[in-house]
Amino acid sequence: QVQLQQWGAGLLKPSETLSLTCAVYGRSHSGYYWSWIRQPPGKGLEWIGEINQSGSTNYNPSLKSRVTISVDTSKKQFSLRLNSVTAADTAVYYCARNGDVGGFDIWGQGTMVTISS
Amino acid sequence: DIQMTQSPSSLSASVGDRVTITCRASQSISTDLSWYQQKPGKAPKILIYAASRLQSGVPSRFSGSGSETDFTLTVSSLQPEDFATYYCQQSYSIPRSFGQGTKLEIK
């Protein structure tokens, strides 16, 4: 059974870089895409971007200029970097697996990231 | 970008009721539509994928239907644990996008 565990800094100042990592535990073949999704407090879900094992990425155009998603296949981890953060980036950030027939079928536990001076 | 619009935004119902939530896409997405349930402080949980296919382990009182632009999630007989927020999401194109959510509350 595949599980995702994520971690990263929970408090940042404006203009800093958000950095989160998600580890994949259990057997998961190489054909999946892996996504980052965020949810501001009390609001809905926003897809940030995705990556596959080969490093091929897709990003949300609304964040593309500030986002980098990378993968370390040897460690079975993928990471999110979001630079020049502002208070508007305050959210719970989730990593998730893109299911092979659509949807996000496995999720990390979420990381609350607060941007405050 | 494809916009996903859910209705209603909130819904009050009683245990045992049958409820339906609607999701409309701004353009055709075939059946590339999933539904999620989210409880406070928890990650979303997938219920339905490919518009009508029940995720393994999800109770059969949940069902989905629709294609192209119009989709529905139905709960045939509400149970206490079903009171939560529900989201639809399209996987047809980039960027992936979610509806704004429907909060299902106890009447």
Interface residues (C-beta under 8 A of the other chain):
Chain A: S35 G44 L45 E46 W47 E50 N58 Y59 N60 P61 S62 Y94 A96 N98 G99 V101 G102 G103 F104 D105 W107 G108 Q109 G110
Chain B: D1 D32 L33 S34 Y36 K42 A43 P44 K45 I46 Y49 A50 R53 Q55 Y87 Q89 S91 I94 P95 R96 S97 F98 G99 Q100 G101
